[in-house]
């Protein structure tokens, strides 16, 4: 495992759901590994929360075994970053027969961007993330507008 380095860039948390019958095939791990290898992100922590058909919840932390490594393809740099409260909140929402992977990553590219901006006296005046469903709606609206103009 890599030496622990305090995150310097913005940190994101995502909850990836694998509903009943979903089986990770390595494609998620490949994409995560590519993002890390490119230097764009650094994987900080990850936990798998599964709920059996009987309702019992199982939590696999990166320190507890290879399951997270199998899903994401690599080790994390700051295990233990996700707290018990985070994990329990997600566990409550996982339906029977399903699993969720909580993933925490640092946007390393943004830390470098911020340092470069700071070096020239610049500041970020606004920042907002656009949800995928909102982006899809805008793209669909553009397509409708283009068809009307054609």
C-alpha positions as CSV (number, residue, x, y, z in Angstrom):
1,X,0.0,0.0,0.0
2,X,1.2,3.5,-0.8
3,X,2.5,5.8,1.9
4,X,-0.3,7.9,3.3
5,X,-0.3,11.4,2.0
6,X,-2.8,14.0,3.1
7,X,-5.2,14.8,0.3
8,X,-4.6,18.2,-1.3
9,X,-7.3,18.2,-3.9
10,X,-11.1,18.1,-3.7
11,X,-12.4,14.8,-2.4
12,X,-15.5,13.0,-3.7
13,X,-17.5,10.2,-2.3
14,X,-19.7,8.0,-4.5
15,X,-22.0,5.1,-3.7
16,X,-22.0,2.5,-6.5
17,X,-25.0,0.2,-6.4
18,X,-25.0,-3.4,-7.6
19,X,-28.6,-4.5,-7.5
20,X,-29.7,-8.1,-7.2
21,X,-28.1,-10.2,-10.0
22,X,-25.4,-7.6,-10.9
23,X,-21.9,-9.2,-11.0
24,X,-18.8,-7.0,-11.3
25,X,-16.9,-8.2,-14.3
26,X,-13.7,-6.2,-13.9
27,X,-14.7,-3.3,-16.2
28,X,-15.3,-1.0,-13.2
29,X,-11.8,-2.0,-11.8
30,X,-10.2,-1.3,-15.2
31,X,-11.7,2.3,-15.4
32,X,-10.7,3.1,-11.8
33,X,-7.2,1.7,-12.3
34,X,-6.8,3.8,-15.5
35,X,-8.0,7.0,-13.7
36,X,-5.4,6.4,-10.9
37,X,-2.6,5.4,-13.4
38,X,-3.2,8.7,-15.3
39,X,-2.6,10.7,-12.2
40,X,-6.1,12.3,-12.4
41,X,-7.3,10.8,-9.2
42,X,-6.1,9.0,-6.1
43,X,-8.2,6.3,-4.5
44,X,-8.4,7.1,-0.8
45,X,-10.9,4.6,0.8
46,X,-13.5,2.1,-0.2
47,X,-16.0,-0.2,1.6
48,X,-18.4,-2.8,0.3
49,X,-21.8,-3.1,2.0
50,X,-24.0,-6.1,1.1
51,X,-27.5,-7.1,2.3
52,X,-28.4,-10.7,2.0
53,X,-31.9,-12.0,1.1
54,X,-32.4,-12.5,4.8
55,X,-31.7,-8.9,5.5
56,X,-28.3,-9.4,7.2
57,X,-25.7,-6.8,6.4
58,X,-22.1,-7.6,5.6
59,X,-19.4,-4.9,5.5
60,X,-16.1,-5.5,3.8
61,X,-13.5,-2.8,4.5
62,X,-10.3,-2.6,2.4
63,X,-8.4,-3.8,5.5
64,X,-10.7,-6.9,5.8
65,X,-9.9,-8.7,2.6
66,X,-9.5,-8.7,-1.1
67,X,-13.2,-8.1,-2.1
68,X,-12.8,-4.3,-2.5
69,X,-9.6,-4.8,-4.4
70,X,-11.4,-7.2,-6.8
71,X,-14.1,-4.6,-7.5
72,X,-11.8,-1.6,-7.9
73,X,-8.6,-3.2,-9.0
74,X,-6.2,-1.6,-6.6
75,X,-5.4,-0.7,-3.0
76,X,-6.5,2.6,-1.3
77,X,-4.2,5.2,0.2
78,X,-6.1,6.4,3.3
79,X,-8.1,3.4,4.6
80,X,-10.4,4.2,7.5
81,X,-11.4,7.6,6.0
82,X,-15.1,6.4,5.7
83,X,-16.6,6.4,9.2
84,X,-19.0,4.0,10.8
85,X,-21.8,6.6,10.5
86,X,-21.2,6.8,6.7
87,X,-21.3,3.1,6.3
88,X,-24.4,2.6,8.5
89,X,-26.3,5.2,6.6
90,X,-25.6,3.4,3.3
91,X,-26.3,0.0,4.8
92,X,-29.8,1.2,5.7
93,X,-30.5,2.0,2.0
94,X,-29.2,-1.2,0.5
95,X,-32.1,-3.5,-0.5
96,X,-32.1,-7.2,0.1
97,X,-29.9,-9.1,-2.4
98,X,-27.9,-6.0,-3.3
99,X,-24.6,-4.4,-2.6
100,X,-23.1,-1.0,-2.6
101,X,-19.5,0.1,-2.9
102,X,-18.6,3.4,-1.1
103,X,-15.6,4.9,-2.9
104,X,-13.6,8.0,-1.8
105,X,-11.2,9.6,-4.2
106,X,-9.1,12.7,-4.4
107,X,-9.2,14.8,-7.6
108,X,-5.4,15.1,-7.9
109,X,-5.7,17.0,-11.2
110,X,-7.8,19.7,-9.4
111,X,-5.1,20.1,-6.7
112,X,-2.5,20.7,-9.4
113,X,-4.9,23.1,-11.1
114,X,-5.6,25.0,-7.9
115,X,-1.8,25.3,-7.1
116,X,-1.2,26.7,-10.6
117,X,-4.1,29.1,-10.2
118,X,-2.9,30.2,-6.8
119,X,0.6,30.7,-8.1
120,X,-0.6,33.4,-10.5
121,X,-2.9,35.0,-7.9
122,X,-6.1,33.5,-9.3
123,X,-9.0,32.1,-7.3
124,X,-12.0,29.8,-8.1
125,X,-15.0,32.1,-8.0
126,X,-17.6,29.4,-8.5
127,X,-17.7,25.6,-8.8
128,X,-20.7,23.3,-9.3
129,X,-21.1,19.8,-10.4
130,X,-23.8,19.0,-12.9
131,X,-25.7,15.8,-12.3
132,X,-25.7,13.3,-15.2
133,X,-29.5,13.3,-15.5
134,X,-29.5,17.1,-15.9
135,X,-26.7,17.0,-18.5
136,X,-28.7,14.3,-20.4
137,X,-31.8,16.6,-20.4
138,X,-29.8,19.5,-21.8
139,X,-28.3,17.4,-24.5
140,X,-31.7,16.0,-25.4
141,X,-33.1,19.6,-25.5
142,X,-30.3,20.6,-27.9
143,X,-31.1,17.7,-30.2
144,X,-34.8,18.8,-30.2
145,X,-33.9,22.4,-31.0
146,X,-31.6,21.3,-33.9
147,X,-34.4,19.2,-35.3
148,X,-36.8,22.1,-35.2
149,X,-34.3,24.4,-36.9
150,X,-33.5,21.9,-39.7
